[in-house]
Amino acid sequence: MTDTAEVIVVGLGAAGAAALYQLARRGVRAVGLDRFSPPHDRGSSHGETRITRHAVGEGEVYAPLAIRSHEIWRELEAATGARLLETCGLLTLAPADGSATAHGVSDFLGRAASVARTFDIPHERLSLYEVRARWPQFVLAGDEAALFEPGAGFLRPERCISTQLAEAQRLGAGVVLEAPVFSIEEAGEAVRVVSPAGTFEADRVVVAAGAWSPELIGGPFRRLTLQPQSLHWFECEDPAAFSPSRFPAFMWIRGGEPEDSFYGFPLVGAPDRGVKMACESQDSIARIADFDRTPPATAGAKVFERHIRGRIRGIGPRVLSSAMCVYSTTPDSGFAVGWTSDRVLAASACSGHGFKHSAALGELLAKVVSGSARRIPPEFALQRLA
Ligand SMILES: Cc1cc2nc3c(=O)[nH]c(=O)nc-3n(C[C@H](O)[C@H](O)[C@H](O)COP(=O)(O)OP(=O)(O)OC[C@H]3O[C@@H](n4cnc5c(N)ncnc54)[C@H](O)[C@@H]3O)c2cc1C
């Protein structure tokens, strides 16, 4: 038996849950399928927190997505009572000479400040004296520049996904879980999506399969590099000093290589949960089936020794817990969004900075797939991956 819909969404992580919710909001008859039961801890969207900021050093094309996403998160909060977005502010530290790179962008802090000016985003260029006075937890070397965005902060990714899926269902969308799609084929005037949970047909399909995209969609998505990342929760001496009212989310970019930077959050949840901090790894795996969700035994200690010791006052070396998550990264660290055939629209929005944009990206996907918008930013074009 074949189920029909106007649009099928394959993959209900950050981008797919947002797309399904936005389709349902527009009254489009939509069904979403996922191979697991999102939110889950097997892809790119778990680990309690994601940094969100409007002054996005990754480029001006991302700022409208980040700004619109905050509006959507706030709308969802108002509609459901869920707390999704915490605006504890974001402090970015980087060498004052502009030599450091993040997410493939040189002089990341300078570019973020430029985006803030262009889009009129409240921000402060702080002296090191001001940073030390506000947040004595940061032990600065003295060669840093500092940018503070008070309206930035963090999102709760699992809750963002579950809230959008619940809202999508409330508005009439179908959600089919534990349904790994193994084929997406055009069949005359429709697209046929086959999974063990059944065969589904629709006018169009959105594929938001994250780290599974290379194998499910292939083509340009084979250019994605899958990079496992470890996350760690460290013991803190004085939990109050790391509460969101006294400690911001931060990115500390210390050099030209991704491994030279680290980032962290205020304490979220119970005091004995620990404070989450991590750095980015360039190690890669050939396919998502090779993703080992067991954190290497020494990974947290390495992050502490390389980054935290001597830089964050009040965080101890004891690792309370760790987790693994995976980046899917394009060669230029940008998003990949486009039509892979007349009826299949695919998106990969990771490269370590996609969550903050996911609500608005879902809205863009919903508009484009249902025909109410056509324009996909050329910066996201699939052709550049060819
Ligand atoms: C450690 C880490 C830290 C990050 N930090 C930040 C941050 O601070 N700020 C920020 O903005 N971004 C951050 N990101 C990036 C952000 O989390 C990702 O961009 C985003 O979560 C990617 O979402 P996605 O929808 O593409 O993938 P996912 O959320 O992984 O969703 C893909 C979904 O597709 C499903 N699926 C796959 N194949 C199939 C199939 N065949 N059939 C059915 N379903 C299928 C999967 O089960 C999964 O649910 C970080 C990422 C990681 C890994």
The ligand as a Tripos MOL2 file, in Angstrom:
@<TRIPOS>MOLECULE
LIG
   53    58     1     0     0
SMALL
NO_CHARGES

@<TRIPOS>ATOM
      1 C1         29.7410   18.7160   18.0650 C.3       1 LIG1
      2 C2         28.9330   19.6740   17.2620 C.ar      1 LIG1
      3 C3         28.8460   20.9870   17.6800 C.ar      1 LIG1
      4 C4         28.1040   21.9060   16.9550 C.ar      1 LIG1
      5 N1         27.9950   23.1810   17.4270 N.ar      1 LIG1
      6 C5         27.1970   24.0410   16.7820 C.ar      1 LIG1
      7 C6         26.9300   25.3140   17.3590 C.ar      1 LIG1
      8 O1         27.4230   25.6280   18.4520 O.2       1 LIG1
      9 N2         26.1070   26.1500   16.6830 N.ar      1 LIG1
     10 C7         25.5400   25.8060   15.5000 C.ar      1 LIG1
     11 O2         24.8050   26.6130   14.9430 O.2       1 LIG1
     12 N3         25.7570   24.5880   14.9480 N.ar      1 LIG1
     13 C8         26.5650   23.7160   15.5620 C.ar      1 LIG1
     14 N4         26.7640   22.4790   15.0400 N.ar      1 LIG1
     15 C9         26.1800   22.1350   13.7390 C.3       1 LIG1
     16 C10        24.7280   21.7320   13.8610 C.3       1 LIG1
     17 O3         24.4890   20.9930   15.0250 O.3       1 LIG1
     18 C11        24.3810   20.9850   12.5910 C.3       1 LIG1
     19 O4         24.5410   21.8850   11.5130 O.3       1 LIG1
     20 C12        22.9590   20.4920   12.5480 C.3       1 LIG1
     21 O5         22.6200   19.8560   13.7390 O.3       1 LIG1
     22 C13        22.8010   19.5770   11.3370 C.3       1 LIG1
     23 O6         21.4610   19.1880   11.2400 O.3       1 LIG1
     24 P1         20.9710   18.2030   10.0940 P.3       1 LIG1
     25 O7         19.5110   18.3040   10.0650 O.co2     1 LIG1
     26 O8         21.7280   18.4760    8.8320 O.co2     1 LIG1
     27 O9         21.4640   16.7540   10.5830 O.3       1 LIG1
     28 P2         20.8190   15.8050   11.6920 P.3       1 LIG1
     29 O10        20.2060   16.6250   12.7740 O.co2     1 LIG1
     30 O11        21.8460   14.8000   12.0570 O.co2     1 LIG1
     31 O12        19.5990   15.1110   10.9530 O.3       1 LIG1
     32 C14        19.7130   14.1710    9.9450 C.3       1 LIG1
     33 C15        18.5690   13.2010   10.1600 C.3       1 LIG1
     34 O13        18.3920   12.4110    9.0080 O.3       1 LIG1
     35 C16        18.0260   11.1180    9.4370 C.3       1 LIG1
     36 N5         18.2970   10.1940    8.3400 N.ar      1 LIG1
     37 C17        19.4840    9.9780    7.7640 C.ar      1 LIG1
     38 N6         19.3780    9.0840    6.7730 N.ar      1 LIG1
     39 C18        18.0800    8.7230    6.7060 C.ar      1 LIG1
     40 C19        17.3520    7.8140    5.8970 C.ar      1 LIG1
     41 N7         17.9520    7.0830    4.9530 N.pl3     1 LIG1
     42 N8         16.0390    7.6650    6.1400 N.ar      1 LIG1
     43 C20        15.4090    8.3950    7.1020 C.ar      1 LIG1
     44 N9         16.0740    9.2770    7.9000 N.ar      1 LIG1
     45 C21        17.3850    9.4270    7.7090 C.ar      1 LIG1
     46 C22        18.8710   10.8920   10.6740 C.3       1 LIG1
     47 O14        18.3790    9.8710   11.5040 O.3       1 LIG1
     48 C23        18.8110   12.2660   11.3240 C.3       1 LIG1
     49 O15        17.7690   12.3400   12.2730 O.3       1 LIG1
     50 C24        27.4890   21.5210   15.7480 C.ar      1 LIG1
     51 C25        27.5700   20.2010   15.3120 C.ar      1 LIG1
     52 C26        28.2780   19.2750   16.0740 C.ar      1 LIG1
     53 C27        28.3610   17.8680   15.5910 C.3       1 LIG1
@<TRIPOS>BOND
     1     1     2 1
     2     2     3 ar
     3     2    52 ar
     4     3     4 ar
     5     4     5 ar
     6     4    50 ar
     7     5     6 ar
     8     6     7 ar
     9     6    13 1
    10     7     8 2
    11     7     9 ar
    12     9    10 ar
    13    10    11 2
    14    10    12 ar
    15    12    13 ar
    16    13    14 ar
    17    14    15 1
    18    14    50 ar
    19    15    16 1
    20    16    17 1
    21    16    18 1
    22    18    19 1
    23    18    20 1
    24    20    21 1
    25    20    22 1
    26    22    23 1
    27    23    24 1
    28    24    25 2
    29    24    26 1
    30    24    27 1
    31    27    28 1
    32    28    29 2
    33    28    30 1
    34    28    31 1
    35    31    32 1
    36    32    33 1
    37    33    34 1
    38    33    48 1
    39    34    35 1
    40    35    36 1
    41    35    46 1
    42    36    37 ar
    43    36    45 ar
    44    37    38 ar
    45    38    39 ar
    46    39    40 ar
    47    39    45 ar
    48    40    41 1
    49    40    42 ar
    50    42    43 ar
    51    43    44 ar
    52    44    45 ar
    53    46    47 1
    54    46    48 1
    55    48    49 1
    56    50    51 ar
    57    51    52 ar
    58    52    53 1
@<TRIPOS>SUBSTRUCTURE
     1 LIG1         1 GROUP 0 **** ****
